[in-house]
Amino acid sequence: RENSSENILSSASRLLLHEGRLMLAESTRLLDVYLFLFDDFLLITKIKRNKKKYGGSDTSLIPVCPSLTPELQSFIREGGFCTVLDQPISLDRLILKNVEPV
């Protein structure tokens, strides 16, 4: 929702516990996603690759936030970006289960 997503990351007390890539099984296809696990919710973003190259050939000059993981920094420099896939999942409503690999 537009109105609730504006301040989603604005809490000064919110901590980022872990982040990383994951393959998400969605019905009959696999989605390349990037997860952000905060101390109060899980944010799932869809990884998108920009098909258009920027004007210059040296993408190392694109400014990237230094607090991001090297993997995410590299992905952004290559023209990729993440969009929020769905509403954040509150950790008090999240259930984790171990499953066998397919």
C-alpha positions as CSV (number, residue, x, y, z in Angstrom):
1,R,0.0,0.0,0.0
2,E,1.3,3.4,-1.0
3,N,0.6,5.2,2.3
4,S,2.2,2.5,4.6
5,S,5.3,1.9,2.5
6,E,6.5,5.5,2.7
7,N,7.8,5.1,6.3
8,I,8.6,1.3,6.2
9,L,12.3,1.8,6.9
10,S,12.2,5.0,8.8
11,S,12.3,3.6,12.4
12,A,15.6,4.6,14.0
13,S,15.4,1.7,16.4
14,R,14.9,-1.0,13.6
15,L,17.9,-3.3,13.1
16,L,18.8,-5.2,10.0
17,L,19.7,-8.7,11.2
18,H,20.4,-10.5,7.9
19,E,20.0,-10.1,4.1
20,G,20.6,-12.3,1.1
21,R,19.5,-13.9,-2.1
22,L,17.0,-16.7,-2.2
23,M,15.0,-18.6,-4.8
24,L,11.3,-18.4,-4.0
25,A,9.0,-21.1,-5.4
26,E,5.8,-19.4,-6.6
27,S,3.3,-21.9,-8.1
28,T,5.0,-23.2,-11.2
29,R,8.0,-20.9,-11.4
30,L,11.1,-19.8,-9.4
31,L,11.6,-16.2,-8.5
32,D,15.0,-14.7,-7.8
33,V,14.4,-12.7,-4.6
34,Y,16.5,-10.7,-2.1
35,L,15.4,-10.9,1.6
36,F,15.9,-8.3,4.3
37,L,15.4,-9.7,7.8
38,F,14.8,-6.9,10.3
39,D,14.2,-7.3,14.1
40,D,10.5,-6.8,13.6
41,F,9.7,-8.0,10.0
42,L,10.8,-9.8,6.9
43,L,10.9,-7.8,3.6
44,I,10.9,-9.8,0.4
45,T,12.0,-8.0,-2.7
46,K,12.1,-9.1,-6.3
47,I,15.4,-8.8,-8.1
48,K,15.2,-7.1,-11.5
49,R,17.9,-6.5,-14.0
50,N,17.9,-3.3,-16.0
51,K,18.1,-4.3,-19.7
52,K,19.3,-0.8,-20.7
53,K,23.0,0.0,-20.0
54,Y,23.8,3.4,-18.7
55,G,25.6,5.9,-20.9
56,G,29.1,5.2,-19.8
57,S,30.8,1.8,-19.9
58,D,32.4,2.3,-16.4
59,T,29.6,1.2,-14.0
60,S,32.0,1.3,-11.1
61,L,31.4,5.0,-10.8
62,I,27.7,4.5,-9.9
63,P,27.3,5.5,-6.2
64,V,26.2,2.7,-3.9
65,C,25.4,2.8,-0.2
66,P,28.5,1.4,1.6
67,S,26.3,-0.4,4.2
68,L,25.0,-2.9,1.6
69,T,26.6,-6.3,1.2
70,P,29.3,-6.5,-1.5
71,E,26.9,-8.9,-3.5
72,L,24.1,-6.3,-3.5
73,Q,26.5,-3.4,-4.3
74,S,27.8,-5.3,-7.3
75,F,24.3,-6.2,-8.5
76,I,23.3,-2.5,-8.3
77,R,26.4,-1.4,-10.2
78,E,25.4,-3.8,-12.9
79,G,22.1,-1.9,-13.3
80,G,20.0,-4.2,-11.1
81,F,17.5,-3.1,-8.6
82,C,15.0,-4.6,-6.1
83,T,11.3,-3.9,-5.8
84,V,9.1,-4.8,-2.9
85,L,7.3,-8.0,-3.7
86,D,4.6,-7.9,-1.1
87,Q,3.8,-6.3,2.2
88,P,6.4,-6.9,4.9
89,I,5.8,-10.0,7.1
90,S,5.7,-9.3,10.8
91,L,7.9,-11.7,12.7
92,D,5.2,-12.4,15.3
93,R,3.1,-13.8,12.4
94,L,5.9,-15.8,10.7
95,I,6.3,-19.5,11.0
96,L,9.4,-21.2,9.9
97,K,9.6,-24.9,8.9
98,N,12.4,-27.1,7.7
99,V,11.7,-28.7,4.3
100,E,13.6,-31.2,2.3
101,P,15.3,-29.8,-0.9
102,V,13.4,-30.6,-4.1
